[in-house]
């Protein structure tokens, strides 16, 4: 499925409360992540303003060697898509 297809599926699943078990399983991991950010409009998102070292979990506001930027996805939607994945492989 394309990224656009995943986004559409995620938003549909969120609006219709589909994949609730998958959401609950994944959002627990997201809520324990340093990249979780609360957005006034979209709720919990994966903070694309931070960089993270997936091995150590260290975060930075600037890119460093071994660090990568996150996706900025709306987690209430992305976590409901079966073939979506966490950019730092938490789920």
C-alpha positions in Angstrom: 0.0 0.0 0.0 1.3 3.5 -0.8 1.9 6.1 1.8 -1.1 8.0 0.6 -3.2 4.8 0.9 -1.9 4.2 4.4 -2.8 7.8 5.4 -6.3 7.4 4.0 -6.8 4.0 5.6 -5.6 5.3 8.9 -7.9 8.3 8.9 -10.9 6.2 7.9 -10.0 3.6 10.6 -9.8 6.4 13.2 -13.1 8.0 12.2 -14.9 4.6 12.3 -13.0 3.2 15.3 -11.6 0.3 13.4 -8.5 -1.6 14.4 -9.0 -0.5 18.1 -7.0 -3.4 19.5 -4.1 -2.6 17.2 -4.3 1.0 18.1 -4.3 0.2 21.9 -1.3 -2.1 21.5 0.8 0.4 19.5 -0.2 3.6 21.2 1.1 2.3 24.6 4.6 2.1 23.0 4.2 5.5 21.4 3.2 7.1 24.7 6.4 5.9 26.3 8.5 7.4 23.5 10.5 10.6 23.7 9.2 11.6 20.3 5.6 11.8 21.3 4.2 15.3 20.9 0.8 16.7 21.7 -0.6 18.7 18.8 -3.6 21.1 19.4 -5.4 20.0 16.3 -4.3 16.3 15.7 -3.6 15.1 19.2 -0.6 12.7 19.6 1.9 12.9 16.8 5.4 11.6 16.1 7.5 14.7 16.6 9.2 15.6 13.3 11.0 18.5 15.0 13.3 16.1 16.8 16.1 13.7 15.7 16.7 10.5 17.6 19.4 7.9 17.8 17.4 4.6 17.6 20.1 2.7 19.4 20.5 4.9 22.5 17.2 6.8 22.5 19.0 10.1 22.8 17.2 13.0 21.1 18.4 16.2 19.6 17.0 19.3 17.9 19.8 19.1 15.3 20.8 16.3 13.1 23.8 14.3 14.3 25.6 11.3 13.0 23.4 8.2 13.6 20.3 10.2 14.3 17.3 10.4 12.1 14.2 12.6 11.8 10.8 11.2 12.5 7.6 11.1 10.5 5.2 13.6 12.0 2.3 11.2 11.6 -1.0 11.5 13.5 -0.7 8.5 15.8 -4.5 7.9 16.3 -4.6 7.1 12.6 -1.2 5.6 11.8 -1.3 3.1 14.6 -4.5 1.6 13.1 -2.9 0.6 9.8 -1.8 -3.0 9.9 1.1 -2.6 7.4 2.3 0.8 8.8 5.4 0.8 11.0 7.1 2.9 13.5 10.1 4.8 12.0 12.3 3.7 14.9 11.0 0.1 14.8 9.1 0.1 18.2 6.2 -1.7 16.5 
